[in-house]
Amino acid sequence: MSSSSLPISILAVVAFQLPFIHSVLSLNQTNSYLQHICIKSEGTYKPESSYESELKRHLDYSISNYLDYGFIYGFTLKLVVQKEVYIIQYKQTIILRKCPNNKGRIIWYDNCFLYISTIYTYQKIDYKHYLYLHNAKDVTGGNTKLFNKNTRDLLYKLKEIAIRKEQKPYTRDYMYATAEESLGTMKLYGMMQCTQDLSVKNCSVCLDTIIAKLPKCCNGKQGGRVLNPSCTFRYELYPFVKT
């Protein structure tokens, strides 16, 4: 532990599939736990240490005071720790139980995620951490290649909507898009979003990166998601967001 006081910065981005955003809310009202990652490379801290108590305090404070905003970054408080800690914040402190002593950690829920890191991540694309989810059902009707093409086309359409230049930064629909396409008797629904700390250019790069992971994520599946700390997409054959 360092003997000097270093700032702890909390980055709160609450426009990322969150129940506070009217157009982004998943129809899954339970906000189910999806997955978590304990980032071992960032080291650990001792239980009941000053690091742990300050981290809990900042989590509680930011959740109580900042989750009504579409995006927030910026308050800095003092913490006696070895490095600066940066937090992209959405959910209460279950992550402290999932990764009890890890300084770096990510937890995803259906409507939100929490990212704690000792590395400065603001305005940077995360190329390391991905979560792949897919619907258990395969596409029916036999034409898997056509369905994959239609899905990819919809995602690129969503990307262009999400990065449109006329958007106003830090509004609730900034770098966010939903759309639907008719596929004969079916409809394909999609959602795409970047965290609002990214530039429009980096949002575009991030979305290209996760669209490229479509075959790995969900080849021939009726629905799928790629979640990343910087951007995400989801598609289904049923509506999954409130409009």
N, C-alpha and C positions, 0 to 999 in steps of 0.2 A: 504493500500500500504506500502510496505517496504521502508525504507530509504536507504537500501543498494543496490548496483548494482549486479544483478544476470545475468548469461548468458542466452541468447536465442539461442537454437540449432535448426537448420533446417536440417531435414533428407529428402533428395530428392531421390526418387526411381522412375525412369522414364522408367522402363522396364515392366510396369504393364498394358498391353493392351493399349499402347500408340502409337500415330501417328508417333512418332520419331523412332520407331523400325520397320524395314522393314517387319519382319516376324510376327508381332503381331497386325498390324493395322486392326481394324475392317473395314469391307466394308461399314459400315454406316459412310459416310464422314461428317455428320452433328455433330458428337460427342454429341448426344442428352443428356440432363439432365435426370438422372434416379431417384434419391432419395437423401434425406439428413437426417442426424440425429443431433439434438442439444443435447449435453451431459450435462444435467442439473446438474449432480452430481459434475461437476468441477467448478461450480460457474459462476459469470458474472463479467463484467467490465463496467465502466461508459462510455457513448458516449463522444467522443472528449477528452478522457483521454490520458495520455502519453502512456499507455498500447496499446490503439487502434492505435495511430499514429505509434508507433514502430512496431507493428505487421504488419500494412499495408506496411511499408517501407521494412521490411524483406521479405514479400511475393513478392513484386515487384522486389526486388533485386534478389531473388533466381530464380524467373521465368525468368528474363532477362538473367541470367548468368549461370544457371546450367542445363537447360532442354535438352541440347544436349548430356548429359552424360547418359549412361545406368543406372548408379546408383551413387549417391553422398551423402555423409554424412560428416559433420564435421566442417563447419565454425561456430565460436562462437563470438557473438557480445554482447555488454552491453545493458541491458534493466532494468529499475527500475520497478520491478513488485514483486508480492507476491511469485510467484513460477517460476521455470524454465518452458519454453514452448518448446515443441518439435513438429516439423511439418513434416509430410510426404506430399510432395508437387507435384502437377501436374497442377492444373487449376487456372485460374485467380480468382479474389476476389469476385465472385458471392456469395460464401459461407458467406461473411461478411454481405450480405443482407438476406440470408436465416436464419442465426442465428445471428442477429445483435449484441448481447451482451454476447453471450456464449463463455467462454474460451475454451471449448471443443466442437468440431464439425467435422462432416464427410460429404462429398458430393461426390456422384458417378455420373460420366458421362459414356457414352458408351465406350470411349477409355481411360479413366483416372479417378483418384479420388484424393481428397485432404483430409488430416487428420491433424487436429490441436488438440493438447492435452497438458495439464499441467502435465501429467504423463509420465514418461520416458518409451517409448515403443520400443526402439531400441533392436533388437534381441529377442524380446518377441512375443509370439503368442497372438493374440487378441481373447479371447473366448466369448466376450460380444456382438459384433456388427456384424450382418449379414443382408444381403439384398437378398431376394429370388425373382427371376423373372422367368416366364415361358411363352412359346409360348401359344397363346390362343387356338391353334388347338390341339385336342386329336389325339393320334395315331389311324390310320385307319387299318382295316384288322382284328381286333378282338383280336390279341394276345398281350395284353398289358404287361403281365408278361414277355414274351420273349423279348419284346422291352426294358423293364426296365432292364432285365439281360444284354442284349447287351450293353446298355448304361453304366451300372455299370462296366462291363468288360472293356469297352473302357477307362473309367476314371481311373481305376487301371493301365491299360497299360500306359496311359499318366503320371500317377504318377511315375512309374518306369523310364520313360524317363526323367522326370523333375529332379529326384534325382540321376541320374547316376553319378558315382564317377569320370569318366574321364572329367567331365566339369571343365572349368576354371572359378574361381570366378570373378564376376564383368564384365563378357562378356555379350553381349546383349541377348544371349539365355540361360543364367545361370538360372537354376531352372525354365525352361519354356519348354513346349512341345505342339505340335499339331499333330493330326493324323486323319485318316479317315478309316472307315470300311464299306465294302459292306454288305448290308442287302437285299439280293435278287435284286430287281430292284431299290432299294434306296441306298443311301450312308449316313452314319452317321458321322458327323464331330465333332471334339472335341478340346478343348484348356484347358490347365491347367498351373497355374503359382503361384510362391511364390515371395514375396518381397525379395530382395537380401541381406537384413540385417540378415535374418534368417540363422541358420546353416542348413546343409542338413538334419540332424536329425529332427530339428524343422519343416522344410518344410514338411517332410514326415508325421509328426504328424498332422500338420495343414491340409494337403490334406486329410488324413484319416478322420479328423473331418468333413470337408465339404462334402466329398463323403457320409458319413453317413446321411447327411441331404437331400440326393437325394429324398427319398419318400415324405418328407415334402415339398420340393421345387417343384417337377415337376412330380409326379406320373402319368404315362400314357400320358405325354405331348410331342409334337413333338420337343420341344426345351426347354432349361432351363439354369439358371445360379444361382450360389451361389457366392456372393461377400462378402469378409471379408477384413479388413485392412491388413491382413497378407498373404492371399492366395485367389485364385478364380478358378472356373471352368466354362466352358460353353460347351453346345452341341447343335447341330441343325441338321436338315435334309437338310441343304443347306450350302454352304461355306460362312463363315463370317469373315475369316482373309485372308490377302494377303500372299502368299507364295513366 
